[in-house]
Amino acid sequence: MAAPPTPKTFFEDKDRAFWMLQGAGWTGYLMLRAAQGVANGMSISFFIPVLVSAATGYSLTLVMAAVYRFLIRQRPVLLWIGSVISLVIAVSAYSIIDAFVFSLINRGGAFEGALLLASVLLDGLLLAAWSALYFSINFFLIAEEQRVQLAKLEGQASSAQLAMLRYQLNPHFLFNTLNSISTLVLLKQTDRANAMLSRLASFLRYTLVNEPEAQVSLAQEFETLKLYLEIEKMRFEERLRATFELDPAASQARIPSLLLQPLIENAIKYAVTPQEEGAEIAVDARLVGDRVRIVVSDTGPGLNDVSVRPSFSTGVGLPNIRDRLGQAFGEDQTFDMTNRPEGGFLVTIDIPFVTDAQLQEAA
């Protein structure tokens, strides 16, 4: 089903909004003055200057809008000096026209200074209020536009950061795998080397298909880990033993693509490689309330050397996962490392349960 169209805001079309507000404002001014005349029992002659006044104000503010539109793109000094000069000229012209028309219609052409002063006060207040409203709306729209641009830039920066973190993993993984393939070739084990190359190609195809900043379901992530372990199995054979437990209720939870791969690589490096009998690696993911708990453990030596175990030789392993979790879920996540009571290393990740449908709904 197609998504409903996004409702447009009133100021999305600035020209349309301006003409609507301009027309409504001056029509309201005309009706207010006319109502005042009716309430005070004025004759028909009173309404002619009021009509001329509204038409004059409407026309002058169109010219002022064009001048302000030019000035608002200038430096602040030019903006405010130019605006004050424009306002003074407009008020002077408006007051003279108002006083002249009123004198001509109601006083037989007798022009009085007091009438001009009263017009200056009334028209000055009116045009000053119009100018304040014009600048308030435009500065609000400029600020809103900058906010939207900033949000877009932050989103792009976040995507770039996620992509960088994901791409950090690939050289390290490729180095280990290609080194193993090179060893197999030197040992003339071409069948195994070809099989490893084929699985490597499948794994890399997956990483290319998925955007580096994208999120995938836990089910997809588990399948990718199994594909990765098929490659490592070629190196370690029976020394590498892996088990996966995925709660069906948590299978559609979204996590950053290849988030768990460094944990498996870490377990291979520090649990499988140094031990002659190898080690077992277990990956378990379950739904706990409205949270997803992912546990990756191994039967290696555990945190015997805290300064060495929690990172790769390239320094991008577990810190990389912390950064990607922070990018994806902010503060609403935990990442803990500890020794298993029965021996070995254990990593626990706790994240909110978010599905693809929920992400689309939020979007």
C-alpha positions as CSV (number, residue, x, y, z in Angstrom):
1,M,0.0,0.0,0.0
2,A,1.4,3.4,-1.0
3,A,2.3,5.7,1.9
4,P,0.0,8.7,2.4
5,P,1.3,12.0,1.0
6,T,3.1,14.2,3.5
7,P,0.9,17.2,4.4
8,K,2.3,20.5,3.2
9,T,2.9,23.3,5.7
10,F,1.4,26.7,5.2
11,F,4.7,28.3,4.5
12,E,6.0,25.6,2.2
13,D,5.0,27.8,-0.8
14,K,6.2,31.2,0.4
15,D,4.7,33.2,-2.4
16,R,1.2,31.7,-1.8
17,A,1.5,32.3,1.9
18,F,2.6,35.9,1.4
19,W,-0.4,36.8,-0.8
20,M,-2.8,35.0,1.5
21,L,-1.6,36.9,4.5
22,Q,-1.3,40.2,2.7
23,G,-4.9,39.9,1.4
24,A,-6.3,38.7,4.7
25,G,-4.5,41.4,6.7
26,W,-5.5,44.4,4.7
27,T,-9.1,43.1,4.2
28,G,-9.3,42.7,8.0
29,Y,-7.9,46.3,8.4
30,L,-10.6,47.6,6.0
31,M,-13.4,45.7,7.7
32,L,-12.2,46.9,11.1
33,R,-12.1,50.6,10.1
34,A,-15.5,50.2,8.4
35,A,-17.0,48.6,11.5
36,Q,-15.6,51.4,13.6
37,G,-17.3,54.0,11.3
38,V,-20.7,52.2,11.4
39,A,-20.4,52.0,15.2
40,N,-19.8,55.8,15.4
41,G,-22.6,56.6,13.0
42,M,-20.3,58.0,10.3
43,S,-21.7,59.1,6.9
44,I,-20.8,57.4,3.6
45,S,-18.1,60.0,3.0
46,F,-16.1,58.5,5.9
47,F,-15.8,55.2,4.0
48,I,-14.1,56.6,0.9
49,P,-10.9,57.7,2.7
50,V,-10.9,54.3,4.6
51,L,-11.1,52.4,1.3
52,V,-8.3,54.6,-0.2
53,S,-6.2,54.2,2.9
54,A,-6.5,50.3,2.8
55,A,-5.6,50.3,-1.0
56,T,-2.7,52.7,-0.4
57,G,-1.4,50.5,2.5
58,Y,-1.8,47.4,0.5
59,S,0.2,48.9,-2.5
60,L,2.9,50.4,-0.3
61,T,3.6,47.2,1.6
62,L,4.0,45.4,-1.7
63,V,6.8,47.8,-2.6
64,M,8.2,47.4,1.0
65,A,8.1,43.6,0.7
66,A,10.2,43.8,-2.5
67,V,12.7,46.1,-0.8
68,Y,12.9,44.0,2.4
69,R,13.3,40.8,0.3
70,F,16.4,42.4,-1.2
71,L,17.7,43.8,2.1
72,I,17.2,40.5,4.0
73,R,20.1,39.0,2.0
74,Q,22.5,41.8,2.8
75,R,24.7,42.4,5.8
76,P,23.0,43.2,9.1
77,V,24.0,46.9,9.0
78,L,22.7,47.4,5.5
79,L,19.6,45.4,6.4
80,W,18.6,47.6,9.4
81,I,19.6,50.9,8.0
82,G,17.8,50.2,4.7
83,S,14.7,48.9,6.5
84,V,14.4,52.0,8.7
85,I,14.9,54.3,5.7
86,S,12.3,52.4,3.7
87,L,9.8,52.5,6.6
88,V,10.3,56.2,7.1
89,I,9.7,56.9,3.4
90,A,6.6,54.6,3.3
91,V,5.1,56.2,6.4
92,S,5.7,59.7,5.1
93,A,4.0,58.8,1.7
94,Y,1.2,57.0,3.4
95,S,0.5,59.8,5.9
96,I,0.5,62.5,3.2
97,I,-1.9,60.5,1.0
98,D,-4.2,59.7,4.0
99,A,-4.3,63.3,5.2
100,F,-4.9,64.7,1.8
101,V,-7.7,62.3,0.8
102,F,-9.5,62.8,4.2
103,S,-9.2,66.6,3.9
104,L,-10.4,66.5,0.3
105,I,-13.5,64.4,1.1
106,N,-14.5,65.6,4.5
107,R,-13.1,69.1,4.9
108,G,-13.4,70.6,1.5
109,G,-9.6,70.4,0.9
110,A,-8.5,72.2,4.1
111,F,-5.2,70.6,5.0
112,E,-4.3,70.7,8.8
113,G,-1.0,69.9,10.5
114,A,-2.8,68.1,13.3
115,L,-4.4,65.7,10.8
116,L,-1.1,64.9,9.2
117,L,0.5,64.2,12.6
118,A,-2.4,61.9,13.5
119,S,-1.9,60.1,10.2
120,V,1.8,59.7,10.9
121,L,1.1,58.2,14.2
122,L,-1.6,55.8,12.9
123,D,0.1,54.9,9.7
124,G,3.6,54.6,11.3
125,L,2.2,52.1,13.9
126,L,0.4,50.2,11.2
127,L,3.5,49.9,8.8
128,A,5.9,49.2,11.7
129,A,3.6,46.3,12.8
130,W,3.5,45.0,9.3
131,S,7.3,45.2,9.0
132,A,7.8,43.5,12.3
133,L,5.5,40.7,11.2
134,Y,7.2,40.4,7.8
135,F,10.7,40.1,9.3
136,S,9.5,37.7,12.1
137,I,8.0,35.3,9.6
138,N,11.0,35.5,7.3
139,F,13.6,35.0,10.0
140,F,11.5,32.1,11.3
141,L,11.5,30.5,7.9
142,I,15.3,31.1,7.5
143,A,15.9,29.5,10.9
144,E,13.7,26.6,10.0
145,E,15.4,26.1,6.7
146,Q,18.8,26.1,8.5
147,R,17.5,23.6,11.1
148,V,16.4,21.3,8.3
149,Q,19.7,21.7,6.5
150,L,21.6,21.0,9.8
151,A,19.4,17.9,10.4
152,K,20.3,16.7,6.9
153,L,24.0,17.3,7.4
154,E,23.9,15.5,10.7
155,G,22.1,12.6,9.1
156,Q,24.8,12.5,6.3
157,A,27.5,12.7,8.9
158,S,26.0,9.9,10.9
159,S,25.7,7.7,7.7
160,A,29.3,8.5,6.8
161,Q,30.4,7.6,10.3
162,L,28.6,4.3,10.2
163,A,30.1,3.6,6.8
164,M,33.5,4.3,8.0
165,L,33.1,2.1,11.0
166,R,31.8,-0.8,8.8
167,Y,34.6,-0.4,6.3
168,Q,37.2,-0.5,9.1
169,L,36.3,-4.2,9.5
170,N,36.8,-5.3,6.0
171,P,40.7,-4.9,5.6
172,H,41.3,-6.7,8.8
173,F,39.1,-9.7,7.8
174,L,40.4,-9.7,4.3
175,F,44.0,-9.8,5.5
176,N,43.4,-12.9,7.6
177,T,41.5,-14.7,5.0
178,L,43.8,-14.0,2.1
179,N,46.8,-14.9,4.3
180,S,45.1,-18.3,4.9
181,I,44.4,-18.8,1.2
182,S,48.0,-17.9,0.4
183,T,49.1,-20.6,2.9
184,L,46.8,-23.2,1.3
185,V,48.2,-22.4,-2.1
186,L,51.8,-22.7,-0.9
187,L,50.9,-26.1,0.6
188,K,49.4,-27.0,-2.8
189,Q,45.9,-27.6,-1.2
190,T,44.2,-26.0,-4.2
191,D,40.8,-27.5,-3.6
192,R,40.6,-26.0,-0.2
193,A,42.0,-22.7,-1.4
194,N,39.3,-22.6,-4.2
195,A,36.6,-23.4,-1.7
196,M,37.7,-20.7,0.6
197,L,37.9,-18.2,-2.2
198,S,34.3,-19.1,-3.2
199,R,33.0,-18.6,0.3
200,L,35.0,-15.4,0.6
201,A,33.3,-14.1,-2.6
202,S,29.9,-15.0,-1.2
203,F,30.6,-13.1,2.0
204,L,32.0,-10.0,0.2
205,R,29.0,-10.1,-2.1
206,Y,26.8,-9.8,0.9
207,T,28.8,-6.8,2.3
208,L,28.5,-5.1,-1.1
209,V,24.7,-5.7,-1.4
210,N,24.0,-4.2,2.0
211,E,24.6,-0.5,2.5
212,P,27.4,0.1,5.1
213,E,25.1,2.2,7.3
214,A,22.1,-0.1,6.9
215,Q,20.4,-2.2,9.5
216,V,19.5,-5.9,9.0
217,S,17.4,-8.3,10.8
218,L,19.0,-10.6,13.5
219,A,18.1,-13.6,11.2
220,Q,20.1,-12.1,8.4
221,E,23.0,-11.3,10.7
222,F,23.0,-14.9,12.0
223,E,23.1,-16.2,8.4
224,T,26.0,-13.9,7.6
225,L,27.9,-15.1,10.7
226,K,27.4,-18.7,9.6
227,L,28.8,-17.8,6.2
228,Y,31.8,-16.1,7.8
229,L,32.4,-19.2,10.0
230,E,32.3,-21.4,7.0
231,I,35.4,-19.5,5.8
232,E,37.1,-19.8,9.2
233,K,36.3,-23.5,9.4
234,M,38.5,-24.0,6.4
235,R,41.4,-22.8,8.6
236,F,40.6,-24.4,11.9
237,E,38.5,-27.4,11.0
238,E,37.4,-29.3,14.2
239,R,39.1,-26.8,16.5
240,L,36.4,-24.3,15.7
241,R,33.0,-25.3,17.1
242,A,30.1,-22.9,16.9
243,T,26.5,-23.0,18.0
244,F,23.7,-20.5,17.3
245,E,20.5,-19.9,19.3
246,L,18.0,-17.4,17.9
247,D,14.7,-16.7,19.6
248,P,12.1,-16.6,16.8
249,A,10.4,-13.6,18.6
250,A,13.7,-11.7,18.2
251,S,14.5,-12.8,14.6
252,Q,13.2,-9.6,13.0
253,A,14.9,-7.2,15.4
254,R,17.1,-4.7,13.5
255,I,20.8,-4.3,14.2
256,P,23.7,-2.6,12.2
257,S,25.0,-4.9,9.5
258,L,28.0,-7.1,10.5
259,L,27.8,-5.8,14.1
260,L,28.6,-9.3,15.6
261,Q,31.3,-10.4,13.1
262,P,34.1,-8.7,15.1
263,L,33.0,-10.6,18.2
264,I,33.3,-13.9,16.4
265,E,36.7,-12.9,15.0
266,N,37.8,-11.8,18.5
267,A,36.8,-15.2,19.8
268,I,38.7,-17.0,17.1
269,K,41.8,-14.9,17.7
270,Y,41.9,-15.2,21.5
271,A,40.1,-18.5,22.2
272,V,40.4,-20.9,19.2
273,T,43.9,-19.9,17.9
274,P,46.0,-20.2,21.1
275,Q,44.5,-23.5,22.3
276,E,45.5,-26.8,20.7
277,E,42.0,-28.2,21.3
278,G,40.4,-25.1,19.9
279,A,37.3,-23.6,21.5
280,E,33.5,-23.4,21.3
281,I,31.8,-20.2,20.3
282,A,28.2,-19.6,21.1
283,V,25.9,-16.9,19.9
284,D,22.5,-16.5,21.6
285,A,19.8,-13.8,20.9
286,R,16.6,-13.6,22.8
287,L,13.7,-11.2,23.3
288,V,13.5,-10.0,27.0
289,G,10.4,-7.8,27.4
290,D,10.8,-5.1,24.8
291,R,14.6,-5.5,24.6
292,V,16.8,-7.8,22.6
293,R,19.7,-9.5,24.5
294,I,22.5,-10.9,22.4
295,V,25.2,-13.0,24.1
296,V,28.4,-14.1,22.4
297,S,30.7,-16.4,24.4
298,D,33.6,-18.7,24.0
299,T,35.5,-21.3,26.0
300,G,38.9,-19.6,25.7
301,P,41.1,-18.2,28.5
302,G,38.8,-15.3,29.2
303,L,40.0,-11.9,30.4
304,N,43.4,-13.1,31.6
305,D,44.9,-9.9,30.2
306,V,42.3,-7.2,30.2
307,S,44.6,-4.8,28.3
308,V,44.9,-7.2,25.4
309,R,41.8,-9.3,25.1
310,P,39.1,-6.6,24.3
311,S,40.6,-5.4,21.0
312,F,42.2,-6.6,17.8
313,S,45.8,-6.0,16.7
314,T,44.4,-3.2,14.5
315,G,42.5,-1.6,17.3
316,V,39.1,-1.5,15.6
317,G,37.3,-4.6,17.0
318,L,35.3,-4.0,20.2
319,P,35.7,-0.2,20.2
320,N,34.2,-0.3,16.7
321,I,31.1,-2.2,18.0
322,R,30.7,0.4,20.8
323,D,30.8,3.2,18.3
324,R,28.3,1.5,16.0
325,L,25.9,0.8,18.8
326,G,26.1,4.4,19.9
327,Q,25.4,5.6,16.3
328,A,22.5,3.3,15.9
329,F,20.8,3.5,19.3
330,G,22.3,6.4,21.2
331,E,22.3,5.9,25.0
332,D,19.5,3.3,24.7
333,Q,21.9,0.3,24.6
334,T,24.5,-1.5,26.7
335,F,27.7,-3.4,25.8
336,D,29.3,-5.5,28.6
337,M,32.3,-7.8,28.7
338,T,33.1,-10.3,31.4
339,N,34.5,-13.7,32.2
340,R,32.2,-16.7,32.1
341,P,31.8,-18.4,35.5
342,E,32.7,-21.7,33.9
343,G,35.7,-20.2,32.1
344,G,35.9,-18.2,28.9
345,F,34.9,-14.8,27.6
346,L,31.4,-13.4,27.4
347,V,30.0,-10.3,25.7
348,T,26.4,-9.1,26.3
349,I,24.6,-6.6,24.1
350,D,21.3,-5.1,25.1
351,I,19.3,-3.1,22.5
352,P,15.7,-2.0,22.0
353,F,13.5,-4.3,20.0
354,V,12.9,-2.4,16.7
355,T,11.6,-4.1,13.6
356,D,11.6,-3.0,10.0
357,A,7.9,-2.2,10.1
358,Q,8.4,0.1,13.1
359,L,11.2,1.9,11.3
360,Q,9.0,2.5,8.3
361,E,6.2,3.7,10.5
362,A,8.5,6.1,12.3
363,A,9.8,7.4,8.9
